[in-house]
Amino acid sequence: MDYNLKQIEILKTSEKLFAEKGFDGTSIRDIAKVADINIAMISYYFGSKEKLLEALIFYRVSNFRMILENLQAEKIKPVEKIKKFVASYIDMIYQKKDIYQIIHFEIVNQKRACDFSVFSEIKKKNLLLLENIIAEGQKTNEFKLISNPHLIPAIIIGSFSQVYNNKKYYYELLNFKSEKEFENYILNDFKEDITNVILGMLIK
């Protein structure tokens, strides 16, 4: 779906407030006040707060499919595609960690009747593109046959969540002095380590 500038402003404001105050702790009035719009405009564009959350999820995660489609079409070896996949996935999770935090909380708690089927369909389509890259590597005899490609995204996002949600522990463990050092670790050493784990699953 293409959103206009006002809808995008509402979505970004909602994301910020949902991440800071939680879905239940954020009212439509709060969103309208911060976005400096009329409450009726949110209802007009999205209907309910639940539908606003669904639209936010779709807006934030759907564009990764385009990244994967472009990656699949690149004229590079499958191993390089997997490296780019892992790097892009970690970049996306890091840049959009607020929405992933919201999604995780809502799915785990199942407190409301939000429809996450669109999110599930996007994930399935993205997984299919990943499987196509793996199949390409199997045809060239670079990758071994594996029965669990669905675990690859889970390993990436699970590892990221473990490290990011235990930031204080990793600050002490790795002797970080600042947020910048932690950020550099996520986008460099952590990314390289997870890439090696995934390649270890695939390479013969």
N, CA and C atoms as an extended XYZ file, in Angstrom:
612
Properties=species:S:1:pos:R:3:atomname:S:1:resname:S:1:resid:I:1 pbc="F F F"
N         0.849       -1.196        0.000 N   MET     1
C         0.000        0.000        0.000 CA  MET     1
C         0.880        1.240        0.000 C   MET     1
N         0.489        2.237       -0.785 N   ASP     2
C         1.177        3.517       -0.786 CA  ASP     2
C         0.496        4.455        0.209 C   ASP     2
N         1.279        4.997        1.120 N   TYR     3
C         0.730        5.910        2.118 CA  TYR     3
C         1.109        7.344        1.765 C   TYR     3
N         0.191        8.288        2.052 N   ASN     4
C         0.524        9.686        1.820 CA  ASN     4
C         1.357       10.212        2.995 C   ASN     4
N         1.823       11.441        2.890 N   LEU     5
C         2.736       11.986        3.896 CA  LEU     5
C         2.090       12.055        5.277 C   LEU     5
N         0.817       12.376        5.332 N   LYS     6
C         0.133       12.473        6.621 CA  LYS     6
C        -0.010       11.096        7.262 C   LYS     6
N        -0.322       10.077        6.458 N   GLN     7
C        -0.417        8.713        6.991 CA  GLN     7
C         0.939        8.234        7.511 C   GLN     7
N         1.994        8.547        6.778 N   ILE     8
C         3.340        8.146        7.203 CA  ILE     8
C         3.707        8.830        8.513 C   ILE     8
N         3.323       10.093        8.654 N   GLU     9
C         3.589       10.820        9.896 CA  GLU     9
C         2.868       10.154       11.072 C   GLU     9
N         1.618        9.739       10.839 N   ILE    10
C         0.851        9.047       11.879 CA  ILE    10
C         1.516        7.720       12.241 C   ILE    10
N         1.950        6.976       11.235 N   LEU    11
C         2.584        5.681       11.468 CA  LEU    11
C         3.879        5.834       12.266 C   LEU    11
N         4.699        6.805       11.899 N   LYS    12
C         5.972        7.005       12.598 CA  LYS    12
C         5.750        7.470       14.034 C   LYS    12
N         4.771        8.334       14.226 N   THR    13
C         4.448        8.784       15.578 CA  THR    13
C         3.940        7.626       16.424 C   THR    13
N         3.096        6.795       15.841 N   SER    14
C         2.551        5.633       16.546 CA  SER    14
C         3.668        4.681       16.946 C   SER    14
N         4.592        4.445       16.024 N   GLU    15
C         5.709        3.545       16.301 CA  GLU    15
C         6.517        4.039       17.499 C   GLU    15
N         6.822        5.312       17.498 N   LYS    16
C         7.606        5.899       18.591 CA  LYS    16
C         6.882        5.747       19.925 C   LYS    16
N         5.598        6.053       19.941 N   LEU    17
C         4.844        6.004       21.194 CA  LEU    17
C         4.587        4.570       21.643 C   LEU    17
N         4.273        3.676       20.706 N   PHE    18
C         4.071        2.270       21.069 CA  PHE    18
C         5.337        1.683       21.689 C   PHE    18
N         6.503        2.051       21.136 N   ALA    19
C         7.770        1.536       21.650 CA  ALA    19
C         8.082        2.124       23.031 C   ALA    19
N         7.739        3.394       23.240 N   GLU    20
C         8.053        4.056       24.513 CA  GLU    20
C         7.062        3.702       25.618 C   GLU    20
N         5.770        3.680       25.274 N   LYS    21
C         4.732        3.545       26.298 CA  LYS    21
C         3.969        2.226       26.221 C   LYS    21
N         4.235        1.431       25.159 N   GLY    22
C         3.471        0.210       24.969 CA  GLY    22
C         2.188        0.490       24.215 C   GLY    22
N         1.635       -0.547       23.607 N   PHE    23
C         0.394       -0.372       22.848 CA  PHE    23
C        -0.738        0.058       23.774 C   PHE    23
N        -0.875       -0.646       24.908 N   ASP    24
C        -1.964       -0.336       25.834 CA  ASP    24
C        -1.788        1.033       26.481 C   ASP    24
N        -0.540        1.451       26.661 N   GLY    25
C        -0.280        2.724       27.315 CA  GLY    25
C        -0.380        3.924       26.397 C   GLY    25
N        -0.626        3.666       25.113 N   THR    26
C        -0.729        4.750       24.125 CA  THR    26
C        -2.166        4.862       23.643 C   THR    26
N        -2.716        6.040       23.691 N   SER    27
C        -4.082        6.264       23.209 CA  SER    27
C        -4.053        6.949       21.850 C   SER    27
N        -5.159        6.860       21.164 N   ILE    28
C        -5.295        7.582       19.893 CA  ILE    28
C        -5.118        9.076       20.127 C   ILE    28
N        -5.600        9.533       21.268 N   ARG    29
C        -5.440       10.964       21.619 CA  ARG    29
C        -3.960       11.323       21.740 C   ARG    29
N        -3.167       10.429       22.348 N   ASP    30
C        -1.718       10.669       22.472 CA  ASP    30
C        -1.083       10.822       21.094 C   ASP    30
N        -1.438        9.904       20.199 N   ILE    31
C        -0.871        9.925       18.849 CA  ILE    31
C        -1.249       11.208       18.129 C   ILE    31
N        -2.516       11.570       18.227 N   ALA    32
C        -3.000       12.780       17.562 CA  ALA    32
C        -2.291       14.022       18.101 C   ALA    32
N        -2.075       14.068       19.411 N   LYS    33
C        -1.432       15.234       20.023 CA  LYS    33
C         0.005       15.387       19.551 C   LYS    33
N         0.765       14.256       19.569 N   VAL    34
C         2.169       14.328       19.167 CA  VAL    34
C         2.303       14.611       17.674 C   VAL    34
N         1.401       14.018       16.873 N   ALA    35
C         1.443       14.232       15.425 CA  ALA    35
C         0.808       15.554       15.016 C   ALA    35
N         0.175       16.215       15.983 N   ASP    36
C        -0.485       17.506       15.752 CA  ASP    36
C        -1.549       17.412       14.660 C   ASP    36
N        -2.446       16.421       14.846 N   ILE    37
C        -3.548       16.234       13.912 CA  ILE    37
C        -4.834       16.006       14.693 C   ILE    37
N        -5.940       16.021       13.998 N   ASN    38
C        -7.233       15.742       14.600 CA  ASN    38
C        -7.402       14.243       14.800 C   ASN    38
N        -7.977       13.865       15.932 N   ILE    39
C        -8.206       12.441       16.219 CA  ILE    39
C        -8.997       11.774       15.104 C   ILE    39
N        -9.962       12.488       14.559 N   ALA    40
C       -10.822       11.913       13.514 CA  ALA    40
C       -10.021       11.492       12.286 C   ALA    40
N        -8.892       12.150       12.047 N   MET    41
C        -8.081       11.809       10.878 CA  MET    41
C        -7.491       10.405       11.015 C   MET    41
N        -7.105       10.014       12.243 N   ILE    42
C        -6.562        8.674       12.467 CA  ILE    42
C        -7.640        7.630       12.207 C   ILE    42
N        -8.828        7.888       12.707 N   SER    43
C        -9.942        6.965       12.471 CA  SER    43
C       -10.279        6.886       10.989 C   SER    43
N       -10.213        8.014       10.314 N   TYR    44
C       -10.523        8.044        8.879 CA  TYR    44
C        -9.537        7.197        8.086 C   TYR    44
N        -8.246        7.336        8.397 N   TYR    45
C        -7.223        6.622        7.643 CA  TYR    45
C        -7.096        5.150        8.041 C   TYR    45
N        -7.230        4.871        9.341 N   PHE    46
C        -6.883        3.525        9.813 CA  PHE    46
C        -8.000        2.792       10.538 C   PHE    46
N        -9.042        3.488       10.939 N   GLY    47
C       -10.115        2.825       11.665 CA  GLY    47
C        -9.814        2.769       13.153 C   GLY    47
N        -9.386        1.628       13.641 N   SER    48
C        -9.120        1.436       15.062 CA  SER    48
C        -7.612        1.501       15.359 C   SER    48
N        -7.284        1.483       16.637 N   LYS    49
C        -5.873        1.460       17.040 CA  LYS    49
C        -5.227        0.134       16.620 C   LYS    49
N        -6.005       -0.957       16.687 N   GLU    50
C        -5.495       -2.261       16.255 CA  GLU    50
C        -5.157       -2.251       14.769 C   GLU    50
N        -6.024       -1.642       13.974 N   LYS    51
C        -5.773       -1.561       12.528 CA  LYS    51
C        -4.575       -0.652       12.227 C   LYS    51
N        -4.394        0.346       13.060 N   LEU    52
C        -3.226        1.222       12.919 CA  LEU    52
C        -1.950        0.414       13.165 C   LEU    52
N        -1.959       -0.454       14.182 N   LEU    53
C        -0.808       -1.300       14.468 CA  LEU    53
C        -0.522       -2.237       13.299 C   LEU    53
N        -1.569       -2.830       12.740 N   GLU    54
C        -1.392       -3.722       11.594 CA  GLU    54
C        -0.773       -2.977       10.410 C   GLU    54
N        -1.259       -1.756       10.160 N   ALA    55
C        -0.719       -0.952        9.061 CA  ALA    55
C         0.739       -0.591        9.316 C   ALA    55
N         1.079       -0.311       10.570 N   LEU    56
C         2.450        0.022       10.936 CA  LEU    56
C         3.380       -1.155       10.671 C   LEU    56
N         2.958       -2.348       11.058 N   ILE    57
C         3.762       -3.549       10.830 CA  ILE    57
C         3.996       -3.750        9.336 C   ILE    57
N         2.939       -3.643        8.561 N   PHE    58
C         3.057       -3.829        7.112 CA  PHE    58
C         3.990       -2.781        6.512 C   PHE    58
N         3.844       -1.544        6.943 N   TYR    59
C         4.649       -0.446        6.403 CA  TYR    59
C         6.133       -0.667        6.670 C   TYR    59
N         6.459       -1.180        7.853 N   ARG    60
C         7.855       -1.304        8.254 CA  ARG    60
C         8.552       -2.549        7.709 C   ARG    60
N         7.836       -3.652        7.519 N   VAL    61
C         8.524       -4.902        7.176 CA  VAL    61
C         8.387       -5.317        5.719 C   VAL    61
N         7.452       -4.741        4.988 N   SER    62
C         7.195       -5.231        3.625 CA  SER    62
C         8.315       -4.898        2.646 C   SER    62
N         9.056       -3.808        2.879 N   ASN    63
C        10.054       -3.397        1.889 CA  ASN    63
C        11.289       -4.299        1.876 C   ASN    63
N        11.437       -5.184        2.867 N   PHE    64
C        12.573       -6.103        2.859 CA  PHE    64
C        12.458       -7.088        1.702 C   PHE    64
N        11.247       -7.348        1.258 N   ARG    65
C        11.053       -8.251        0.126 CA  ARG    65
C        11.744       -7.712       -1.128 C   ARG    65
N        11.660       -6.408       -1.344 N   MET    66
C        12.313       -5.801       -2.508 CA  MET    66
C        13.824       -5.973       -2.429 C   MET    66
N        14.369       -5.851       -1.219 N   ILE    67
C        15.809       -6.058       -1.032 CA  ILE    67
C        16.184       -7.478       -1.422 C   ILE    67
N        15.387       -8.459       -0.992 N   LEU    68
C        15.672       -9.851       -1.301 CA  LEU    68
C        15.517      -10.149       -2.790 C   LEU    68
N        14.520       -9.557       -3.421 N   GLU    69
C        14.327       -9.773       -4.861 CA  GLU    69
C        15.528       -9.243       -5.643 C   GLU    69
N        16.007       -8.072       -5.266 N   ASN    70
C        17.186       -7.506       -5.936 CA  ASN    70
C        18.421       -8.356       -5.673 C   ASN    70
N        18.529       -8.863       -4.451 N   LEU    71
C        19.672       -9.697       -4.094 CA  LEU    71
C        19.667      -11.002       -4.882 C   LEU    71
N        18.499      -11.605       -4.997 N   GLN    72
C        18.392      -12.857       -5.737 CA  GLN    72
C        18.801      -12.677       -7.202 C   GLN    72
N        18.530      -11.517       -7.763 N   ALA    73
C        18.815      -11.259       -9.177 CA  ALA    73
C        20.277      -10.861       -9.428 C   ALA    73
N        21.021      -10.547       -8.371 N   GLU    74
C        22.417      -10.128       -8.563 CA  GLU    74
C        23.270      -11.242       -9.153 C   GLU    74
N        24.218      -10.871       -9.992 N   LYS    75
C        25.120      -11.833      -10.628 CA  LYS    75
C        26.358      -12.057       -9.755 C   LYS    75
N        26.123      -12.606       -8.575 N   ILE    76
C        27.206      -12.927       -7.657 CA  ILE    76
C        26.990      -14.342       -7.135 C   ILE    76
N        28.015      -14.908       -6.530 N   LYS    77
C        27.922      -16.281       -6.040 CA  LYS    77
C        26.928      -16.377       -4.881 C   LYS    77
N        26.293      -17.553       -4.731 N   PRO    78
C        25.331      -17.731       -3.633 CA  PRO    78
C        25.908      -17.417       -2.252 C   PRO    78
N        27.191      -17.750       -2.041 N   VAL    79
C        27.815      -17.443       -0.751 CA  VAL    79
C        27.791      -15.939       -0.492 C   VAL    79
N        28.070      -15.155       -1.512 N   GLU    80
C        28.061      -13.701       -1.363 CA  GLU    80
C        26.636      -13.191       -1.134 C   GLU    80
N        25.671      -13.860       -1.762 N   LYS    81
C        24.269      -13.476       -1.544 CA  LYS    81
C        23.860      -13.713       -0.098 C   LYS    81
N        24.299      -14.841        0.468 N   ILE    82
C        23.971      -15.135        1.862 CA  ILE    82
C        24.623      -14.103        2.783 C   ILE    82
N        25.859      -13.733        2.485 N   LYS    83
C        26.534      -12.714        3.291 CA  LYS    83
C        25.751      -11.398        3.256 C   LYS    83
N        25.302      -11.027        2.059 N   LYS    84
C        24.526       -9.792        1.921 CA  LYS    84
C        23.168       -9.916        2.603 C   LYS    84
N        22.576      -11.114        2.529 N   PHE    85
C        21.288      -11.345        3.186 CA  PHE    85
C        21.404      -11.121        4.689 C   PHE    85
N        22.404      -11.742        5.305 N   VAL    86
C        22.576      -11.609        6.749 CA  VAL    86
C        22.841      -10.148        7.121 C   VAL    86
N        23.716       -9.494        6.367 N   ALA    87
C        24.040       -8.096        6.647 CA  ALA    87
C        22.801       -7.208        6.523 C   ALA    87
N        22.022       -7.425        5.466 N   SER    88
C        20.815       -6.618        5.251 CA  SER    88
C        19.774       -6.874        6.331 C   SER    88
N        19.662       -8.134        6.739 N   TYR    89
C        18.683       -8.499        7.763 CA  TYR    89
C        19.031       -7.835        9.096 C   TYR    89
N        20.303       -7.906        9.474 N   ILE    90
C        20.721       -7.287       10.730 CA  ILE    90
C        20.567       -5.766       10.672 C   ILE    90
N        20.917       -5.175        9.535 N   ASP    91
C        20.726       -3.725        9.371 CA  ASP    91
C        19.253       -3.356        9.538 C   ASP    91
N        18.373       -4.163        8.915 N   MET    92
C        16.938       -3.875        8.987 CA  MET    92
C        16.432       -3.983       10.424 C   MET    92
N        16.819       -5.071       11.111 N   ILE    93
C        16.366       -5.260       12.488 CA  ILE    93
C        16.865       -4.128       13.375 C   ILE    93
N        18.114       -3.737       13.171 N   TYR    94
C        18.684       -2.682       14.003 CA  TYR    94
C        17.987       -1.345       13.751 C   TYR    94
N        17.765       -1.037       12.495 N   GLN    95
C        17.127        0.231       12.139 CA  GLN    95
C        15.665        0.277       12.563 C   GLN    95
N        15.018       -0.908       12.592 N   LYS    96
C        13.583       -0.977       12.892 CA  LYS    96
C        13.323       -1.759       14.171 C   LYS    96
N        14.238       -1.644       15.129 N   LYS    97
C        14.121       -2.436       16.351 CA  LYS    97
C        12.871       -2.097       17.144 C   LYS    97
N        12.377       -0.864       17.048 N   ASP    98
C        11.161       -0.497       17.770 CA  ASP    98
C         9.978       -1.337       17.322 C   ASP    98
N         9.805       -1.466       16.003 N   ILE    99
C         8.644       -2.212       15.511 CA  ILE    99
C         8.793       -3.700       15.807 C   ILE    99
N        10.009       -4.221       15.767 N   TYR   100
C        10.191       -5.632       16.103 CA  TYR   100
C         9.919       -5.887       17.583 C   TYR   100
N        10.254       -4.926       18.409 N   GLN   101
C         9.940       -5.028       19.838 CA  GLN   101
C         8.425       -5.047       20.037 C   GLN   101
N         7.716       -4.194       19.317 N   ILE   102
C         6.258       -4.135       19.413 CA  ILE   102
C         5.638       -5.444       18.925 C   ILE   102
N         6.091       -5.925       17.765 N   ILE   103
C         5.557       -7.160       17.193 CA  ILE   103
C         5.759       -8.325       18.154 C   ILE   103
N         6.985       -8.444       18.678 N   HIS   104
C         7.299       -9.552       19.581 CA  HIS   104
C         6.376       -9.534       20.799 C   HIS   104
N         6.196       -8.363       21.384 N   PHE   105
C         5.345       -8.256       22.566 CA  PHE   105
C         3.911       -8.661       22.250 C   PHE   105
N         3.387       -8.169       21.125 N   GLU   106
C         1.993       -8.449       20.778 CA  GLU   106
C         1.770       -9.924       20.457 C   GLU   106
N         2.705      -10.544       19.745 N   ILE   107
C         2.556      -11.949       19.376 CA  ILE   107
C         2.664      -12.839       20.616 C   ILE   107
N         3.620      -12.544       21.477 N   VAL   108
C         3.827      -13.370       22.672 CA  VAL   108
C         2.642      -13.258       23.628 C   VAL   108
N         2.142      -12.052       23.827 N   ASN   109
C         1.093      -11.848       24.820 CA  ASN   109
C        -0.317      -12.138       24.306 C   ASN   109
N        -0.526      -11.964       22.985 N   GLN   110
C        -1.831      -12.262       22.374 CA  GLN   110
C        -2.973      -11.642       23.172 C   GLN   110
N        -2.799      -10.377       23.531 N   LYS   111
C        -3.783       -9.705       24.366 CA  LYS   111
C        -4.949       -9.126       23.574 C   LYS   111
N        -4.778       -9.026       22.263 N   ARG   112
C        -5.825       -8.396       21.467 CA  ARG   112
C        -5.965       -9.140       20.147 C   ARG   112
N        -7.023       -8.840       19.452 N   ALA   113
C        -7.335       -9.573       18.219 CA  ALA   113
C        -6.737       -8.906       16.996 C   ALA   113
N        -5.445       -8.583       17.053 N   CYS   114
C        -4.776       -8.022       15.892 CA  CYS   114
C        -4.555       -9.117       14.862 C   CYS   114
N        -4.686       -8.763       13.613 N   ASP   115
C        -4.489       -9.726       12.532 CA  ASP   115
C        -3.038       -9.657       12.067 C   ASP   115
N        -2.262      -10.681       12.420 N   PHE   116
C        -0.863      -10.717       12.032 CA  PHE   116
C        -0.651      -11.593       10.796 C   PHE   116
N        -1.745      -11.913       10.098 N   SER   117
C        -1.630      -12.785        8.931 CA  SER   117
C        -0.815      -12.130        7.818 C   SER   117
N        -0.961      -10.821        7.646 N   VAL   118
C        -0.182      -10.122        6.620 CA  VAL   118
C         1.308      -10.215        6.942 C   VAL   118
N         1.648      -10.016        8.210 N   PHE   119
C         3.043      -10.136        8.647 CA  PHE   119
C         3.570      -11.543        8.376 C   PHE   119
N         2.746      -12.550        8.667 N   SER   120
C         3.148      -13.943        8.430 CA  SER   120
C         3.351      -14.214        6.946 C   SER   120
N         2.477      -13.667        6.114 N   GLU   121
C         2.603      -13.881        4.663 CA  GLU   121
C         3.869      -13.225        4.119 C   GLU   121
N         4.185      -12.043        4.606 N   ILE   122
C         5.414      -11.370        4.184 CA  ILE   122
C         6.623      -12.223        4.560 C   ILE   122
N         6.626      -12.759        5.778 N   LYS   123
C         7.738      -13.601        6.226 CA  LYS   123
C         7.863      -14.859        5.372 C   LYS   123
N         6.724      -15.458        5.016 N   LYS   124
C         6.753      -16.671        4.189 CA  LYS   124
C         7.331      -16.379        2.802 C   LYS   124
N         6.933      -15.254        2.223 N   LYS   125
C         7.437      -14.886        0.896 CA  LYS   125
C         8.933      -14.573        0.956 C   LYS   125
N         9.359      -13.905        2.022 N   ASN   126
C        10.782      -13.619        2.177 CA  ASN   126
C        11.579      -14.909        2.363 C   ASN   126
N        11.006      -15.849        3.103 N   LEU   127
C        11.671      -17.137        3.307 CA  LEU   127
C        11.819      -17.881        1.990 C   LEU   127
N        10.810      -17.794        1.133 N   LEU   128
C        10.875      -18.457       -0.169 CA  LEU   128
C        12.021      -17.896       -1.007 C   LEU   128
N        12.216      -16.588       -0.961 N   LEU   129
C        13.332      -15.981       -1.691 CA  LEU   129
C        14.673      -16.445       -1.127 C   LEU   129
N        14.761      -16.574        0.189 N   LEU   130
C        15.978      -17.099        0.810 CA  LEU   130
C        16.214      -18.544        0.377 C   LEU   130
N        15.160      -19.330        0.354 N   GLU   131
C        15.280      -20.726       -0.073 CA  GLU   131
C        15.749      -20.821       -1.520 C   GLU   131
N        15.322      -19.889       -2.352 N   ASN   132
C        15.764      -19.879       -3.752 CA  ASN   132
C        17.275      -19.627       -3.848 C   ASN   132
N        17.780      -18.741       -2.999 N   ILE   133
C        19.222      -18.474       -2.974 CA  ILE   133
C        19.985      -19.718       -2.510 C   ILE   133
N        19.448      -20.375       -1.488 N   ILE   134
C        20.088      -21.593       -0.995 CA  ILE   134
C        20.059      -22.687       -2.062 C   ILE   134
N        18.941      -22.819       -2.759 N   ALA   135
C        18.829      -23.823       -3.826 CA  ALA   135
C        19.832      -23.551       -4.943 C   ALA   135
N        20.055      -22.272       -5.212 N   GLU   136
C        21.041      -21.891       -6.229 CA  GLU   136
C        22.432      -22.384       -5.817 C   GLU   136
N        22.760      -22.229       -4.529 N   GLY   137
C        24.035      -22.700       -4.027 CA  GLY   137
C        24.149      -24.210       -4.011 C   GLY   137
N        23.031      -24.876       -3.826 N   GLN   138
C        23.035      -26.340       -3.862 CA  GLN   138
C        23.266      -26.859       -5.282 C   GLN   138
N        22.729      -26.156       -6.252 N   LYS   139
C        22.924      -26.556       -7.648 CA  LYS   139
C        24.377      -26.411       -8.083 C   LYS   139
N        25.052      -25.411       -7.538 N   THR   140
C        26.465      -25.206       -7.888 CA  THR   140
C        27.388      -25.979       -6.952 C   THR   140
N        26.791      -26.765       -6.073 N   ASN   141
C        27.534      -27.630       -5.152 CA  ASN   141
C        28.310      -26.844       -4.092 C   ASN   141
N        27.903      -25.598       -3.846 N   GLU   142
C        28.527      -24.808       -2.785 CA  GLU   142
C        27.872      -25.083       -1.437 C   GLU   142
N        26.565      -25.332       -1.462 N   PHE   143
C        25.813      -25.555       -0.229 CA  PHE   143
C        25.370      -27.004       -0.127 C   PHE   143
N        25.294      -27.490        1.093 N   LYS   144
C        24.765      -28.823        1.324 CA  LYS   144
C        23.244      -28.759        1.442 C   LYS   144
N        22.609      -29.909        1.351 N   LEU   145
C        21.162      -29.976        1.520 CA  LEU   145
C        20.829      -29.786        2.996 C   LEU   145
N        19.922      -28.875        3.281 N   ILE   146
C        19.472      -28.680        4.663 CA  ILE   146
C        17.953      -28.712        4.687 C   ILE   146
N        17.419      -29.154        5.801 N   SER   147
C        15.963      -29.285        5.922 CA  SER   147
C        15.354      -28.159        6.752 C   SER   147
N        16.190      -27.230        7.212 N   ASN   148
C        15.684      -26.208        8.137 CA  ASN   148
C        16.066      -24.786        7.761 C   ASN   148
N        15.875      -24.379        6.496 N   PRO   149
C        16.212      -22.985        6.145 CA  PRO   149
C        15.389      -21.963        6.914 C   PRO   149
N        14.221      -22.381        7.413 N   HIS   150
C        13.368      -21.464        8.180 CA  HIS   150
C        14.023      -21.021        9.483 C   HIS   150
N        15.049      -21.786        9.938 N   LEU   151
C        15.724      -21.411       11.178 CA  LEU   151
C        16.690      -20.247       10.993 C   LEU   151
N        17.078      -19.978        9.748 N   ILE   152
C        18.081      -18.929        9.511 CA  ILE   152
C        17.583      -17.561        9.969 C   ILE   152
N        16.391      -17.097        9.536 N   PRO   153
C        15.912      -15.808       10.065 CA  PRO   153
C        15.727      -15.842       11.580 C   PRO   153
N        15.287      -16.990       12.113 N   ALA   154
C        15.079      -17.096       13.561 CA  ALA   154
C        16.396      -16.960       14.317 C   ALA   154
N        17.459      -17.563       13.780 N   ILE   155
C        18.780      -17.460       14.411 CA  ILE   155
C        19.255      -16.011       14.419 C   ILE   155
N        19.047      -15.328       13.295 N   ILE   156
C        19.506      -13.935       13.192 CA  ILE   156
C        18.761      -13.032       14.165 C   ILE   156
N        17.434      -13.076       14.096 N   ILE   157
C        16.652      -12.156       14.939 CA  ILE   157
C        16.712      -12.558       16.403 C   ILE   157
N        16.796      -13.870       16.672 N   GLY   158
C        16.907      -14.323       18.056 CA  GLY   158
C        18.227      -13.902       18.681 C   GLY   158
N        19.309      -14.045       17.922 N   SER   159
C        20.625      -13.639       18.425 CA  SER   159
C        20.680      -12.130       18.644 C   SER   159
N        20.135      -11.395       17.692 N   PHE   160
C        20.114       -9.929       17.836 CA  PHE   160
C        19.327       -9.521       19.082 C   PHE   160
N        18.146      -10.111       19.254 N   SER   161
C        17.299       -9.755       20.398 CA  SER   161
C        17.989      -10.083       21.713 C   SER   161
N        18.651      -11.231       21.769 N   GLN   162
C        19.359      -11.624       22.987 CA  GLN   162
C        20.429      -10.604       23.354 C   GLN   162
N        21.202      -10.181       22.365 N   VAL   163
C        22.284       -9.225       22.633 CA  VAL   163
C        21.717       -7.844       22.937 C   VAL   163
N        20.782       -7.376       22.110 N   TYR   164
C        20.288       -6.010       22.272 CA  TYR   164
C        19.474       -5.847       23.555 C   TYR   164
N        18.678       -6.849       23.893 N   ASN   165
C        17.848       -6.743       25.099 CA  ASN   165
C        18.631       -6.981       26.386 C   ASN   165
N        19.871       -7.426       26.252 N   ASN   166
C        20.755       -7.578       27.410 CA  ASN   166
C        21.985       -6.683       27.246 C   ASN   166
N        21.708       -5.485       26.801 N   LYS   167
C        22.775       -4.537       26.471 CA  LYS   167
C        23.715       -4.294       27.650 C   LYS   167
N        23.161       -4.157       28.845 N   LYS   168
C        23.992       -3.876       30.017 CA  LYS   168
C        25.000       -4.996       30.241 C   LYS   168
N        24.556       -6.241       30.106 N   TYR   169
C        25.445       -7.394       30.283 CA  TYR   169
C        26.576       -7.372       29.265 C   TYR   169
N        26.243       -7.068       27.999 N   TYR   170
C        27.264       -7.073       26.949 CA  TYR   170
C        28.190       -5.855       27.046 C   TYR   170
N        27.680       -4.772       27.596 N   TYR   171
C        28.562       -3.638       27.884 CA  TYR   171
C        29.684       -4.089       28.819 C   TYR   171
N        29.302       -4.807       29.886 N   GLU   172
C        30.281       -5.263       30.870 CA  GLU   172
C        31.155       -6.374       30.294 C   GLU   172
N        30.533       -7.326       29.589 N   LEU   173
C        31.263       -8.476       29.053 CA  LEU   173
C        32.321       -8.054       28.046 C   LEU   173
N        31.965       -7.115       27.175 N   LEU   174
C        32.857       -6.716       26.091 CA  LEU   174
C        33.551       -5.376       26.358 C   LEU   174
N        33.342       -4.869       27.559 N   ASN   175
C        34.034       -3.654       28.004 CA  ASN   175
C        33.731       -2.443       27.116 C   ASN   175
N        32.455       -2.265       26.781 N   PHE   176
C        32.061       -1.101       26.003 CA  PHE   176
C        31.942        0.111       26.916 C   PHE   176
N        32.332        1.261       26.389 N   LYS   177
C        32.280        2.499       27.161 CA  LYS   177
C        31.168        3.430       26.702 C   LYS   177
N        30.587        3.142       25.539 N   SER   178
C        29.585        4.058       24.999 CA  SER   178
C        28.610        3.318       24.085 C   SER   178
N        27.509        3.980       23.802 N   GLU   179
C        26.520        3.444       22.864 CA  GLU   179
C        27.127        3.283       21.479 C   GLU   179
N        28.034        4.180       21.119 N   LYS   180
C        28.689        4.116       19.815 CA  LYS   180
C        29.500        2.837       19.675 C   LYS   180
N        30.194        2.433       20.723 N   GLU   181
C        30.965        1.196       20.682 CA  GLU   181
C        30.047       -0.012       20.528 C   GLU   181
N        28.937        0.015       21.235 N   PHE   182
C        27.967       -1.083       21.127 CA  PHE   182
C        27.393       -1.147       19.713 C   PHE   182
N        27.057        0.012       19.157 N   GLU   183
C        26.512        0.076       17.804 CA  GLU   183
C        27.524       -0.446       16.788 C   GLU   183
N        28.776       -0.062       16.936 N   ASN   184
C        29.824       -0.553       16.031 CA  ASN   184
C        29.971       -2.064       16.122 C   ASN   184
N        29.837       -2.581       17.346 N   TYR   185
C        29.914       -4.031       17.537 CA  TYR   185
C        28.780       -4.734       16.782 C   TYR   185
N        27.558       -4.258       16.935 N   ILE   186
C        26.389       -4.875       16.271 CA  ILE   186
C        26.569       -4.869       14.760 C   ILE   186
N        27.019       -3.750       14.218 N   LEU   187
C        27.074       -3.596       12.771 CA  LEU   187
C        28.360       -4.138       12.146 C   LEU   187
N        29.275       -4.623       12.974 N   ASN   188
C        30.537       -5.157       12.439 CA  ASN   188
C        30.821       -6.561       12.980 C   ASN   188
N        31.355       -6.674       14.192 N   ASP   189
C        31.753       -7.981       14.719 CA  ASP   189
C        30.572       -8.935       14.865 C   ASP   189
N        29.466       -8.440       15.436 N   PHE   190
C        28.276       -9.281       15.597 CA  PHE   190
C        27.774       -9.761       14.243 C   PHE   190
N        27.713       -8.835       13.297 N   LYS   191
C        27.245       -9.179       11.946 CA  LYS   191
C        28.133      -10.255       11.318 C   LYS   191
N        29.443      -10.109       11.478 N   GLU   192
C        30.381      -11.085       10.920 CA  GLU   192
C        30.237      -12.445       11.598 C   GLU   192
N        30.068      -12.444       12.912 N   ASP   193
C        29.926      -13.705       13.648 CA  ASP   193
C        28.662      -14.456       13.236 C   ASP   193
N        27.556      -13.752       13.113 N   ILE   194
C        26.298      -14.403       12.717 CA  ILE   194
C        26.385      -14.895       11.278 C   ILE   194
N        27.038      -14.130       10.419 N   THR   195
C        27.250      -14.573        9.038 CA  THR   195
C        28.004      -15.893        9.010 C   THR   195
N        29.037      -16.013        9.836 N   ASN   196
C        29.819      -17.248        9.885 CA  ASN   196
C        28.986      -18.418       10.412 C   ASN   196
N        28.099      -18.153       11.363 N   VAL   197
C        27.214      -19.204       11.873 CA  VAL   197
C        26.305      -19.712       10.755 C   VAL   197
N        25.694      -18.787       10.010 N   ILE   198
C        24.770      -19.170        8.937 CA  ILE   198
C        25.518      -19.898        7.820 C   ILE   198
N        26.678      -19.401        7.448 N   LEU   199
C        27.454      -20.075        6.413 CA  LEU   199
C        27.894      -21.464        6.876 C   LEU   199
N        28.141      -21.615        8.169 N   GLY   200
C        28.496      -22.917        8.709 CA  GLY   200
C        27.379      -23.933        8.553 C   GLY   200
N        26.138      -23.448        8.555 N   MET   201
C        24.998      -24.328        8.328 CA  MET   201
C        24.899      -24.771        6.872 C   MET   201
N        25.432      -23.945        5.975 N   LEU   202
C        25.172      -24.142        4.537 CA  LEU   202
C        26.339      -24.730        3.750 C   LEU   202
N        27.545      -24.273        4.036 N   ILE   203
C        28.686      -24.637        3.200 CA  ILE   203
C        29.113      -26.081        3.476 C   ILE   203
N        29.438      -26.775        2.427 N   LYS   204
C        29.882      -28.177        2.545 CA  LYS   204
C        31.252      -28.250        3.219 C   LYS   204
